[in-house]
């Protein structure tokens, strides 16, 4: 089958069908590009209601399937009056546009940009202004389709016939496609035409609703048989006389199927979309040759019904009807329901990590005393947030602690003081010990502490405060990210923990001034203590020195100096901490912001997953709803029960959430932190990772834990499910009978018209040829049940042409019915549409009505869609019968029975005259009895006479006019006063006179 397809939607109905097609494809594949088939789209409308990129009606399963701008053609136009004033500049419009005065009335009622508004010619007017753009868009899309190597393309043109836009553009769209792609075998064109509802929604019928449908069908019928040749609106306006097979076939459909199933007009696009899906996508793997033959009228006599006695076609048989229904286990939807439940669990673990044995991961946080945890000394030490780190008493950067240069402040001064003291005692005189120690310690404090001196050191490290703050943040973040990666903590808990760190640091920084004040008070006390000790030192004499007093006093002074310089250093440290902590808070706050960003994104994902879950597996399966296009054959409650069991399995959820975390971490490379997480994983990426990973997780979990075949949700066969539910033949038959009836044609036929026999109808040609196709999956393990299933389908399907095809998907059965090779007269709705059409064209303003309804001309020259009734035949032939009498073509002759009968002399193929008896001795009798073939022969003979220019000139014309008038008056006088023909004869006479004048 052809892999290239172009779906063209005209007007609102066409747009809705395209929308439904794209939704169907996405629902089946979770992509708009199924394998092995290329599909292009072009939506044309005078309203942009369905064209907006943010239109929510194009969403399916949370995703938008809206068309791109290159697949939309908005045929708006606000300068129609200007065009009418300058028609010479618009050759594609001028030949057919019609009466300017009528247009002034039409356009006078339009405010702003014009839309079709149930006026077919207005719809064409709008399209004509964009016809070249349409052709360019079309050829561009076809080139894209053909880029795959296959040149053939099937065009599917979808519209409703009640409105102005779709109904007004359908003929031109068909003709322009065929003009650009004339090979009807390589480029097949199929129409999909929604007929007007007999009882439309309130306010839908603004005057032409039903009449539009009839006018469009009349023109399409004439186009199909070559009796209507439109102007080329994309060119010079000339007639497109060279078109062959403007369309291969056209499906007609309504909201009611032949078996009484009634749908809303809003549901019909889904039906058409599913039929298109089967024809375009399913057919890739199914040998469905019968459908292609039907669509090209190759399964019977596709020749039109003719004028009796001629080969001139009048009623095309290129029409089709269809029905379609699917029975399916919605495996993709079930798998997605499982996957989204797993994804929700994974997202909740990432965000809250709050497990419940009865519910799985909960959508709320655990209650934890994070402040106590954060302020514990061991945590502060590990995260470099202790006072010693804030004072830079302990190293922060890796380089701070190299070669043992850094020691805590207290230890440092203890070590330095002890070393100095020992050296002094060994090298210097006792009286100089204290001064020497004070000098060395002061020098160390002012110039040598950590290579700079205390004040200089803190001034130096202040310049690198940002680097040290980042180091602390990174150390904290590495640990916490590792906790999150391993599933030990949730992002919400980590965010709360970091928030507690921020609170701790803020509270701690508020006490720094107190720490400085305490340190200064301690410094003052130590300084006073040292002075007192120095006084004692000065009193040491020779004798007391001999008894060890100097040594003991030196030890005491050294301890005081040690504490004093440690205190002075801490004062500088606290001053540094006051400046450093805001920088550190800024870094930690940035970390908190990254965590909150991650948490918010995960929260959005949870909401998204919950929305996706809410859209799936929600039906009530207790009753079969035959109105649904896809009969979804499964138990939603079983799906929910099994899913709950899987999501509450602690071991399975621990494993599957770890897989999700690993998949996310793999995207980060070597930078395992929350900033990188946010930079590399946006919401779309996060959703994609969880959806894909959890789809795999759900299937693994399902296959590992669900052992019972009756509980299995994925990888099940529709055959098995039918066998489980309908083991009883009678129950299965009731179900199948309902499905078969629901798959009936969405077009009701008139059985009397189908049976009708008349001249021009080939009695050997079958009409309304139907074929019912059932596409069943192979199920060798259920051979007996499949055999019974086929038998029941055979019993329920009423058509004689039935076929079973092998399907490629084990979870669905497809039923289609297609009827073709019928003229429009057999469509039951057509009589109603004609009646509404005649009301419009015979109303108060027939000229305007005809111009609004027909895209060219007034429609009076179009072939009739019905076989003529006796009354219609009388109306048509009476003027010609009167003219035949006036012209002398008809006279009374003796028939084979010896009775007088009106007859017309005709000549056979050799030129011999032969009387054609008209089935009556008088004009009224002949009109009542003349067969259609004889009537048409009479019409043709009189027409040839009228073509003689001499007859149209005076005095011959006046002479014939008087004969007609005299004949009519004589006939009227012969009739009783109550005979209705007394009123009809003058009307027929007037029509005869108009024919003489060339006005007929």
Buried (B, 14 or more C-beta within 10 A) or exposed (E): BBBBBBBBBBBBBBBBBBBBBBBBBBBBEBEBEBEEBBBBBBBBBBBEEBBEEEBEBBBBBEBBBBBEEEBBBBBBBEEBBEBBEEBEEBBBBBBBBBEEEBBEEBBEEBEEBBBBBBBBBBBBBBBBBBBBBBBEBBEEBBEBBBEEEEBBBBBBBBBBBBBBBBBBBBBBBBBBBBBEBEEBEEBBBBBBBBBBBBEBEEEBBEBBBBBBBBBBBBBBBBBBBBBBBBBBBBBEBEEBEEBEBBBBBBBBBBBBBBBEBEBEBEBBBBBBBBBBBBBBBBBBBBEBEBBBEBBBBEBBBBBBBBBBBBEBBBBBBBBBBBBBBBBBBBBBBBBBBBBBBBBBBBBBBBBBBBBEEEEBBBBEBEEEEBBEEBBEEEBBEEBBBBBBBBBBBBBBBEEBEEEEEBBBBBEBBBEBBEEBBEEBBEEEEEEEBBEBBBEBBEEBBEEBBBEBBBBBBBEEBBEEBEEBBBBBBBBBBEBBBEBBBEBEBBBBBBBBBBBBBBBBBEEBBEEBEEBBEBBBEBBEBBEEBBEEBBEEBEEBEEEEBEEEBBEEBBEBBBBBBBBBBBBBBBBBBBBBBBEBBEBBBEBBBBBBBBBBBBBBBBBBBBEBBBEBBEBBBEBEBEEBEBEBBBBBBBBBEBBBEBBBBBBBBEEBBEBBBBBBBEBBBEEBEEEBBBBBBBEEBEEEEBBEBBBBBBBBBBBBBBEEBBEEEEBBBBEBBBBBBBBEEBEEEEEBBBBBBBBBBBBBBBBBBBEEBBEBEEBBBEEEBEBBBBBBBBBBBEBEEBEEBBEBBBEBBEEBBBBEBBEBBEBEBBBBBBBBBBBBBBBBBBBBBBBBBBEBBEEBBEEEEEEBBBBBBBBBBBBEEBBBBBBBEEEEBBBBBBBBBBBBBBBEBBEEBEBEEEEEBBBBBBEEEEEEEEBBBBBBBBBBBBBEEBBBBBBBBBBEBBEEBBEEEEBBEEEBBEEBBEBBBEBBEEBBEEBEEEEEBBEBBBEBBBBBBEBBEEEE
